Amino acid sequence: MIKNITFLLFILLVFVQWYVPGSMIVKHENVLKTGQAFKFKTQPIDPADPFRGRYVTLQYEADEFQIQNPQDWKREEEIFVLIGEDGEGFAQIEKVSKTPFEESPNYVKASINYVNTNSAPKLQIQYPFNVLYMGEFKAPKAETLHRESNRDSSQIAYGLVKVKNGAAILEDVFINDVSISELVE
Amino acid sequence: MTKKIINDLQELHAAGIINEETAQKIHDYYNVNSTSSSNRLTLVFSILGATLIGSGIILIVAHNWDNLGKSAHTVLAFLPLIIGQMLCGFTLLKRKESIAWREASSTFLFFAVGTCIALISQIYNLGGDLSSFLLTWSLLCLPLVYLMRSSMVSLLYIAYITWYATLIGYDYPGHPPYLYIGLLLLLTPYIYQLFQTHAKSNFFNFHCWLIIGSLCVTLGTFSDGQGELMWIAYISLFSIFILISRFPQFAERRIFGNPFLVIGVLGIVVSFLINSSTDLWEYLSKEDYDFSSLFSSPEFWTNAVLILLAITLIIKNETFHGLRKIHPLAFGFIVYSFAFFIGILVPMVGIILCNVFLLWAAIYYINRGKEEDHLGLLNLGLVIITALIIVRFFDYDISFVTRGIMFILVGIGFFIANHQILKRRKEIQA
């Protein structure tokens, strides 16, 4: 009897252990299929930035937002960032809030990197989609290509991000509308 | 060694030293022990083998990773999980009584769960921080401790929740990881069951060492702005360790088989040695203490819980051994609490109390060592005095001559005390 109960509980555990990674995939696919796509222009990567294993670290131009009262915000605080598009079709921050936006699904859950308290106070925002995983041999080439493209003003690098109700998935990184994975083949 | 003893049995029996029944009992005893020691070896190699096989598979797959598509990546990410779950299922149905099977299959599944989540995050470019990953991983594997009765997974669980707590508590901006307490409490039924049934096993010893290490590392994370108060918390924790070491199940063990005693004594002595210096008390007395918000601070509640626990254990110890037999170092938390709150106003009081407490403890151990003919206790007392003098050596308010004389006196004390005990032992033997 005890053996049967133990085995049944184990089967339940198996389902739970499948559910967690499974739900990660389902959520990812849902955002990819039904989320709104935004192009986030990337900033030059610091060449000294340690290159960890197999991924490319990205920084985005649209990561600062002016605020009125810096004392209302704290470092590492969770925030919600409403995303819109500028005149060139690239992502820009419309609003920042401590609670989810009800008027639109096009917002991202992020955190405050730091609060700039000088005469024009701003929030420096840390997005969760700042890492692109690539193969260990492709990633260094991708990083070099990306850095060179940011030095050359005729080249435009951006990350294509699908956004929906706080979730954001970095689909790919493009340089002049060509996927970085194709460029490093 | 075992073979030699068994070979000697016939000789002893022939010489009439032992009878046949005794010889047979000795023979059976050593056979059982050699069987259990070979079982332990099998167990260790099984766990190592499972870990190495899992790591090897991951490395081979990683080498060919770039050539595969997303679907293949996903299947491969789940494959170790499926294998681990099948092994555990098989163990539960067919090999439930085999420790080697239980430990090896659960260890494999533990790492398979983490690998699966990490790979899925990588394949689908999902963000997330390390602390959330560790928390999810630990919680998904905690049931294995109970279902598979796996001590190895239990040890891994303690290590991972400690890692999680340090990330939450020590990484900027840092806040107390209250969830760590709940996570540790979830494991207490298993640890208690291990204590009841296998208190002398290696696995239980490893648990003791790991839990002690975990508590020492994470206690500091419960500080939130008034870190100076955590001295009281740490000394209370070390007092608790010493008091636990006097429980009947631990009291009969050799010193290094009793981790609570080792870490407790070491912790108290080192803490008091640090607090015996002038510089620290001058620093403590100059700090701003926000006593208006004391009752809402995590430092206050941490100290309150630990002090209450220590007092409860003193009462418990008193029923085991009587008050006189309780290690004086176990009272360190009472002395230090007084010393702290008076010392931040009058530093000299704090300095004197810490020095006198250590001196008193040292004299107690020396006397008890002589009474009970216990070289370990005697030398512990002498080591405490020596450490105190060494620390004072670097205290430049005391002259060279004074320091030199103190060293010589303690050195002579070492020789005399040890000589007396050894002489008494020889007289008894003669």
Chai-1 contact restraints between the chains, C-beta under 6 A:
chainA,res_idxA,chainB,res_idxB,connection_type,confidence,min_distance_angstrom,max_distance_angstrom,comment,restraint_id
A,T6,B,L147,contact,1.0,0.0,6.0,A-B,restraint_1
A,F7,B,L92,contact,1.0,0.0,6.0,A-B,restraint_2
A,L9,B,L147,contact,1.0,0.0,6.0,A-B,restraint_3
A,F10,B,L92,contact,1.0,0.0,6.0,A-B,restraint_4
A,F10,B,L147,contact,1.0,0.0,6.0,A-B,restraint_5
A,L13,B,P143,contact,1.0,0.0,6.0,A-B,restraint_6
A,V14,B,Q85,contact,1.0,0.0,6.0,A-B,restraint_7
A,Q17,B,V113,contact,1.0,0.0,6.0,A-B,restraint_8
A,Q17,B,L140,contact,1.0,0.0,6.0,A-B,restraint_9
A,P21,B,C116,contact,1.0,0.0,6.0,A-B,restraint_10
A,P21,B,I117,contact,1.0,0.0,6.0,A-B,restraint_11
A,P21,B,I120,contact,1.0,0.0,6.0,A-B,restraint_12
A,M24,B,I120,contact,1.0,0.0,6.0,A-B,restraint_13
A,M24,B,L126,contact,1.0,0.0,6.0,A-B,restraint_14
A,H28,B,Y124,contact,1.0,0.0,6.0,A-B,restraint_15
A,E76,B,P173,contact,1.0,0.0,6.0,A-B,restraint_16
A,P128,B,G127,contact,1.0,0.0,6.0,A-B,restraint_17
A,F129,B,G127,contact,1.0,0.0,6.0,A-B,restraint_18
A,Y133,B,Q122,contact,1.0,0.0,6.0,A-B,restraint_19
A,Y133,B,N125,contact,1.0,0.0,6.0,A-B,restraint_20
A,G135,B,D66,contact,1.0,0.0,6.0,A-B,restraint_21
A,L170,B,N125,contact,1.0,0.0,6.0,A-B,restraint_22
